[in-house]
Amino acid sequence: MEARTCTYIHPSLHSSLSPKANHPSRVVNYTANYNPTGNSYLALYGFSQNPFVEFYVVEAFAAHNPSDNAAHSFYGYHTSDGAQYELWSKYNGNLRQYFSVRRTNRRGGTITFNNHYRAWAAAGLPLGSLQNTFIVVEGQQGTGNADITVGVRPTGSIKETATPTTRTAVCMTTKNTIGTVCKPRATKRGEEATLVKVARAEAMPTA
């Protein structure tokens, strides 16, 4: 696949960096110099028809885990490309979204999409006919910059850092298997801020 590079000055838009994928076996290599602040994430993004579903394989994010939302449900874990991913789904009555969120942030490597496709299906979250897929940077009230090259893996080792521990699902543990659905729990007033503090503290590297 021909390498393609895009530079973001403000990470608020999708960018069409990887070519069309009409089947679930796509393997995407990419390299990213991703420097976000606020709410932003780096992901493989796409959608399917019949049913219409947006999906994200999230590789890195800044202040906010995009799957950690009061309207999301947790569907267990799966392993792909050397790391564990969390499976999430959100439906607001009009739009259904699937998330597969890497539990260690990274900025380059290989995404084997077939692994995520199969994991969603095993969890009862099927995709329809696949349309285009893209490596994207999305931002919501965030700033920063990124240089992304699709088609090329980073040279040398790939640094990975722990992501914050998500706390919004009732039964979420480190041993949840695919298909064990955990519904979001009700958040008491003032508890949300405490959860954020706990998540950030657990994400801090130890000496």
C-alpha positions as CSV (number, residue, x, y, z in Angstrom):
1,M,0.0,0.0,0.0
2,E,1.3,3.4,-0.9
3,A,2.3,5.5,2.1
4,R,0.3,8.7,2.6
5,T,1.0,11.5,5.1
6,C,-1.2,14.2,6.5
7,T,-0.4,17.0,9.0
8,Y,-3.0,18.3,11.4
9,I,-2.7,21.7,12.9
10,H,-5.9,21.4,14.9
11,P,-7.2,17.8,15.3
12,S,-10.9,18.4,14.8
13,L,-11.6,16.7,11.4
14,H,-11.6,13.3,9.8
15,S,-8.9,12.7,7.2
16,S,-9.0,10.1,4.5
17,L,-5.6,8.5,4.8
18,S,-6.2,4.8,4.2
19,P,-7.8,3.4,1.1
20,K,-11.3,1.8,0.8
21,A,-11.9,-1.5,2.7
22,N,-14.8,-3.6,1.5
23,H,-14.0,-6.7,3.6
24,P,-12.9,-7.2,7.2
25,S,-9.4,-8.6,6.6
26,R,-7.7,-5.3,6.2
27,V,-4.4,-4.8,7.9
28,V,-3.3,-1.1,8.4
29,N,0.2,0.0,9.2
30,Y,0.7,3.5,10.3
31,T,3.1,6.0,12.0
32,A,1.8,9.0,14.0
33,N,3.5,11.9,15.7
34,Y,0.4,12.7,17.7
35,N,0.5,15.6,20.2
36,P,-3.0,16.3,21.6
37,T,-4.3,18.3,24.5
38,G,-7.9,18.3,25.8
39,N,-10.3,15.8,24.2
40,S,-8.8,14.1,21.2
41,Y,-8.2,10.6,19.9
42,L,-6.4,8.7,17.2
43,A,-8.3,5.8,15.7
44,L,-9.1,3.6,12.7
45,Y,-12.6,4.8,11.8
46,G,-15.2,3.5,9.4
47,F,-18.9,2.6,9.0
48,S,-21.1,-0.2,7.7
49,Q,-24.4,-0.3,6.0
50,N,-27.3,-2.7,6.8
51,P,-27.0,-2.1,9.7
52,F,-25.6,1.4,9.7
53,V,-22.9,1.5,12.4
54,E,-19.9,3.8,13.0
55,F,-16.9,2.0,14.5
56,Y,-13.6,3.1,16.0
57,V,-10.5,1.2,16.8
58,V,-9.0,3.7,19.3
59,E,-5.2,3.6,19.5
60,A,-4.5,6.7,21.6
61,F,-6.4,9.5,23.3
62,A,-5.7,12.6,25.3
63,A,-7.9,13.7,28.3
64,H,-11.0,11.7,27.5
65,N,-11.5,8.1,26.7
66,P,-14.2,8.3,23.9
67,S,-15.8,5.0,25.0
68,D,-16.2,6.2,28.6
69,N,-19.6,7.7,28.3
70,A,-22.8,7.4,30.4
71,A,-24.7,6.0,27.4
72,H,-22.2,3.3,26.6
73,S,-22.2,-0.4,27.5
74,F,-19.2,-2.6,28.0
75,Y,-18.9,-5.9,26.2
76,G,-15.7,-7.4,27.4
77,Y,-12.1,-7.6,26.2
78,H,-10.2,-9.1,23.3
79,T,-6.5,-9.2,22.3
80,S,-5.1,-7.9,19.0
81,D,-1.6,-6.8,17.8
82,G,0.1,-7.3,21.2
83,A,-2.4,-5.6,23.5
84,Q,-5.8,-5.9,25.1
85,Y,-8.8,-3.9,23.8
86,E,-12.0,-3.0,25.5
87,L,-15.3,-3.5,23.6
88,W,-18.0,-0.8,23.9
89,S,-21.2,0.1,22.2
90,K,-23.4,3.3,22.2
91,Y,-26.9,3.8,20.8
92,N,-28.7,7.1,21.1
93,G,-31.9,6.0,19.3
94,N,-30.6,7.1,15.9
95,L,-26.9,6.2,15.6
96,R,-25.1,3.1,16.8
97,Q,-21.4,3.2,17.5
98,Y,-18.9,0.5,18.3
99,F,-15.6,1.1,20.0
100,S,-12.5,-1.1,20.5
101,V,-10.2,0.8,22.8
102,R,-6.6,-0.2,23.2
103,R,-5.6,-0.4,26.9
104,T,-2.2,1.0,26.2
105,N,-1.9,4.2,24.2
106,R,0.4,4.0,21.2
107,R,1.2,6.2,18.2
108,G,2.0,3.7,15.5
109,G,2.0,0.0,14.6
110,T,-0.3,-2.5,12.9
111,I,-4.1,-2.6,13.2
112,T,-5.5,-6.0,12.2
113,F,-9.1,-5.0,11.6
114,N,-10.3,-8.6,11.2
115,N,-9.6,-9.2,14.9
116,H,-11.9,-6.3,16.0
117,Y,-14.5,-7.2,13.4
118,R,-14.7,-10.8,14.9
119,A,-14.6,-9.6,18.5
120,W,-17.6,-7.2,17.9
121,A,-19.5,-10.0,16.2
122,A,-18.8,-12.5,19.0
123,A,-20.1,-9.9,21.5
124,G,-23.3,-9.6,19.6
125,L,-22.3,-6.4,17.8
126,P,-22.4,-7.3,14.1
127,L,-21.3,-5.0,11.3
128,G,-23.0,-4.9,7.9
129,S,-21.4,-4.2,4.5
130,L,-18.2,-2.4,5.2
131,Q,-17.6,1.0,3.5
132,N,-14.4,3.2,3.7
133,T,-12.1,3.1,6.6
134,F,-9.7,5.9,7.6
135,I,-7.0,6.6,10.1
136,V,-8.4,9.7,11.8
137,V,-7.7,12.3,14.5
138,E,-10.8,13.6,16.1
139,G,-11.0,16.4,18.6
140,Q,-13.8,17.9,20.7
141,Q,-12.7,21.2,22.3
142,G,-9.1,20.1,22.0
143,T,-6.0,21.4,20.4
144,G,-2.7,20.0,19.2
145,N,-1.0,18.7,16.1
146,A,-0.2,15.4,14.4
147,D,1.7,14.0,11.5
148,I,0.3,10.7,10.3
149,T,1.7,8.3,7.7
150,V,-0.5,5.4,6.6
151,G,1.2,2.4,5.1
152,V,4.4,2.5,7.1
153,R,5.1,1.2,10.6
154,P,7.4,3.1,12.9
155,T,11.1,2.1,12.8
156,G,12.4,0.8,16.1
157,S,10.4,0.1,19.2
158,I,6.9,1.6,19.7
159,K,6.3,3.3,23.1
160,E,3.1,2.4,24.8
161,T,1.6,4.1,27.9
162,A,-1.2,2.9,30.2
163,T,-4.7,4.4,29.5
164,P,-6.9,5.5,32.4
165,T,-9.0,2.8,34.0
166,T,-12.6,3.2,32.9
167,R,-15.2,3.1,35.7
168,T,-18.6,3.7,34.2
169,A,-19.7,0.1,33.7
170,V,-21.2,-1.9,36.6
171,C,-19.4,-5.3,36.2
172,M,-16.2,-4.2,34.5
173,T,-13.1,-6.2,35.8
174,T,-9.9,-7.3,34.2
175,K,-11.4,-10.7,33.5
176,N,-14.6,-9.9,31.6
177,T,-15.0,-12.2,28.6
178,I,-16.5,-11.2,25.3
179,G,-20.2,-11.0,25.4
180,T,-20.6,-10.3,29.1
181,V,-22.6,-7.1,28.8
182,C,-22.1,-4.5,31.5
183,K,-24.6,-1.7,31.5
184,P,-23.5,1.8,32.6
185,R,-24.2,2.5,36.3
186,A,-26.0,5.6,37.6
187,T,-23.5,8.2,38.7
188,K,-24.2,10.0,41.9
189,R,-23.9,13.7,42.1
190,G,-20.2,14.7,42.5
191,E,-19.0,11.2,41.9
192,E,-18.0,11.8,38.2
193,A,-15.2,14.2,39.2
194,T,-13.9,11.6,41.8
195,L,-13.9,8.9,39.1
196,V,-11.9,11.1,36.8
197,K,-9.3,11.7,39.6
198,V,-9.0,8.0,40.3
199,A,-8.6,7.1,36.7
200,R,-5.9,9.7,36.2
201,A,-4.1,8.5,39.3
202,E,-4.2,4.9,38.1
203,A,-2.9,5.9,34.7
204,M,0.2,7.6,36.2
205,P,3.4,5.5,35.6
206,T,5.1,4.1,38.7
207,A,8.7,4.7,39.4
